């Protein structure tokens, strides 16, 4: 008898992660709005579509996808009261001293460097945009992991924008010189090139 490991195709994981966010009421544009708010003051010519593009790129990273799938699954199980005690109560109430949600989110942020880490800390504290809505407990909804995951995606996408801006500056350009639809085909992140998905 062979114990063959079954590999899940990356397209399936990407689709599952995106669908999980949508199922929980989070659209790519919601996250991009946070990125635009964070980066627009520092990047000439930055368009909202650049931010959407950056969020999409972040969501293609396996580390991010895995964090999304695990965190959302735990939130949903808590809503259905399917976790064992005392974990059920801890996640359901988003207990203040429970830091596993931040740890999971921070793990995926580390891929994008120190800027992403500090931006994540800021978003975790200030609860900008949809993060605030998710952090505010409404009815039976549990978003203990989701609010932190959204913050981590936004922080990572913001870091990509900041690094791209530096690359553009060195070429004497700004985001105004790079149409959003071709941003990644024209100017890849050196980090992205060196990282496995």
N, C-alpha and C positions, 0 to 999 in steps of 0.2 A: 504494500500500500504506500503510495507516494503522498507526501505532505506538500503538495504544490501550492505555492503562494499565488493567489489571484491578484493581479494588479488592476486597479481601477484606472480607466483611461482619464487623462487630464481634462478632456472636454466634458466628461461626465461630472467630474468634481467641480469644474468651473460653473457649469449649469446649475448644479445643486446648491452651490454657495450663493449664486445670484438669485435663484428662486427662493432660497431661505430668507434673504434680506427682503425681497419683495413681499413674501408671505407675512413678514413681521411689520410691513408698512414703511420700509425704508427704500427709497429710490436712489439711483446713482446721482440724480440731480440734487437730492437733499444733501448728500455728502459734498458734492461739488460746490454748493452754496457756501458751505463752511470754508472750504479751501479758498474760494474766491475772496471771501471776507478776510481771511488770514493773509493772503498773498498780494491782493490787488494794490495795497499802498506801496509795495516795494518793487513792483514789476511793471515797467512801462509797456503798454500795449497788451497786457494780459486780458484775455477774453474768457468769459464763462466757459466756452467750449474747450479751452485749454485745460481748465480744471476738470471738466467731465472726462476728457481724454486721460488725464493723470489718474483719476479715480479708477477708470477702467483698467489701466495698466497695473495698478496696485492689486486690483481684484483678480488678476491673472497669476499672482504669486501663490504657490502652493501653501506656504506658511500661513498666509492670510486666509486662504480658503479653508484650511483645516481648523484654524481658530474660529472662524465664523460657524462652521458646521458643529463643532463641539459646544461652543457657547450658546448658540440658538437652541440646540437640542436640550441642553440643561434648563434653559428658560422655559421651554415648552413642556418639558416633563414636570417642572415645578408648578406650572399653571394647571396641569392635569392631576397634581398631587400624587405623582408616581415615584417620587424620590423617597428614600428611607430617612427616618428620623435620626439625628437632628438636621441632616443636610436639607431636607425639605423646608423646614422653618427658616433656616439660615438664608437660603437662596430666595425663598418666597418673600422674605422681609427685607432683603438686600442689607443684611446686618453690616453695620459700620466697620467692624473689625474683620470682616470677610474680605480678603484681598486677592482671592484666586481669580476673580473677574479681571482685575487690573493686571495681574501677572500674566494671564493668557493674552490679553490685548497687548501688553508691553512686549511680549515675546515676538509678536509679529512686527512690531514697530522697529525693533532692533536692526532689522534688515536694511533700514533706510537711514541709519546713522544718528548722530547726536542731535541734529536739527529736528528730526522726527521725534526723538525722545522728549526733548524740551517742549515741543509743540503739543505732544500728547499730554504732558503734565499740565500745560496751560488749559487745554480743552477739557481735561478731566476736572479741573477746578472751576472753570468759568461756565461750562455747560452751554456752549454756543449752538444756536440753530436747533436742529432736530434732536440733538443730544439732550437738551433741556426737556423737551417733550417726553423723550424716552425715560429720562431720570425721574420724572414726576409720575409716581405710581397712580394709575387710573383703573379703578375697578379690579378685576381679577388678573389683569395683565402683569406679567413678570418680564422685566427687561434688565435684570441684574447684570447679565453679560453683554447684552446688545448695545447699551449706551456706551460702554467702554470699547466695544469692537468698532462702532461707528467712529468714535474719537480716534482710534488707532489708524483706521483707513484714511480719515481726513488728514491726520498728522503725517502719514506716509506720503500721501499725494501732495501735501504742501511742501514736504522736503524735496520731492522730485522737481517741483516747480522752482524752488530756490536754487537747486543745483543746475537746472537747465538755464536759468537766468545768468548764472555765472559763466556757463559755457558760451551763451549768446553774447555776453559782454566782451568776452575775449575775442570774439569774431567781429566786434563792432556793431552787433545787432541787438534788437530787443524782441519781445514776443510779437510786436507789430509786424516783424519781418517774417514770421513763421505761421502760416495758416494752421489752425488747430487740427484739421483733418490729416495733415501730413507731418505733424510734429514729431511723431516717433519714427517715421521712416526717414526723416531728414537728419534728426539729431538724437541718437540713442544715448541713454545714460551710460556712462562707463560702469557704474555700479550694476546696472541691469545686464550689461554684457558679461560681467564677471560672475554674476550670481546664477545659481541654478534656480529653477522655478520652485 
